[in-house]
């Protein structure tokens, strides 16, 4: 019986092995003959490829992308807003609070001396700028450049909540400020990544249309009548410099800028340090010095489509003995660029420090998204900054532009005294 089982098993195995071999023998082509099956498969594959090629259509960008590509290819933005010569348009460019401003001007070459332009801007709420400027052609193998500017500007809808880190929203005032300036400057490129500069000129200020609004009062108090109010008089007497004066300052400033950013990847750092001397040429006793330090670091990753941007900005004004710095020339935090979760110019004092971080990600070449967090503080002196005194906010935003230039920005800030919506025509840093 066992021998019979073994024989049966062998016969079954031989049958299973012989069946596919016979089938292969029936389909395989003899030497020198054409395999009709392989030819048929190749013909089918070729027909399929031809059908796919016939069905393919060229990529057609959507309307918005077509417009942006046209603007890029024709250099339309440069020709309209920054031409080498001729008429140009300008959008924005006034101080924060001016609202949407627009205008333009005319640029002309001044022989081999460079180019000069005259421009004018006006906003819907009455802010304006009228001025002229000149920039020389690069000199000494592109190492020196000279410039001059004169302008008359009105800053409208400016905010003042009081001085110091504990200013509250209860005291809220609006004012307008006229500024007239004339400046000459020189820039020297010491190295590819370093530029030093100097500037000098005169600046005159005139404060007007100041009004006060208290939360517990229904009517807005005009400045002149407000002095008769005990609450206003108690707050103002000797506390806020620059209310009754019209200073004219002789300004001298020195600066150094170190910029190691790459034009291709945007990786690197930018450090700018400025120190100014401002001498009151009248009798208003507003002589002071100013110092500004701005440090930025950019860390791209993920093939350059993501960037971690970090910034530290510190500012200080120091009055001479017996003098005071007008409140509208003191460092301020709050608004569209620093501490976006607070009202514009929410905190003022003679010293300020702000820390900012942004995670930027490219959605496409023309649109980018942003996640941000920031914190800052004002104080009478840098040495009096305290960890518990920092105010902060966080939020999300979107940027429209190209090549690292922001044309339109929209941010929503939470925390602080938010949420707040910010729409601006420039980047943060």
Helices and strands as residue ranges (DSSP letters): H 2-27, H 36-55, H 63-74, H 76-81, E 86-91, E 101-109, E 115-123, E 128-135, E 144-160, E 171-191, E 194-214, E 221-222, H 223-226, H 230-236, E 248-259, E 268-280, E 288-301, E 306-319, G 327-329, E 331-333, E 347-349, E 351-364, E 367-379, G 382-384, G 387-389, E 391-402, E 405-415, E 420-424
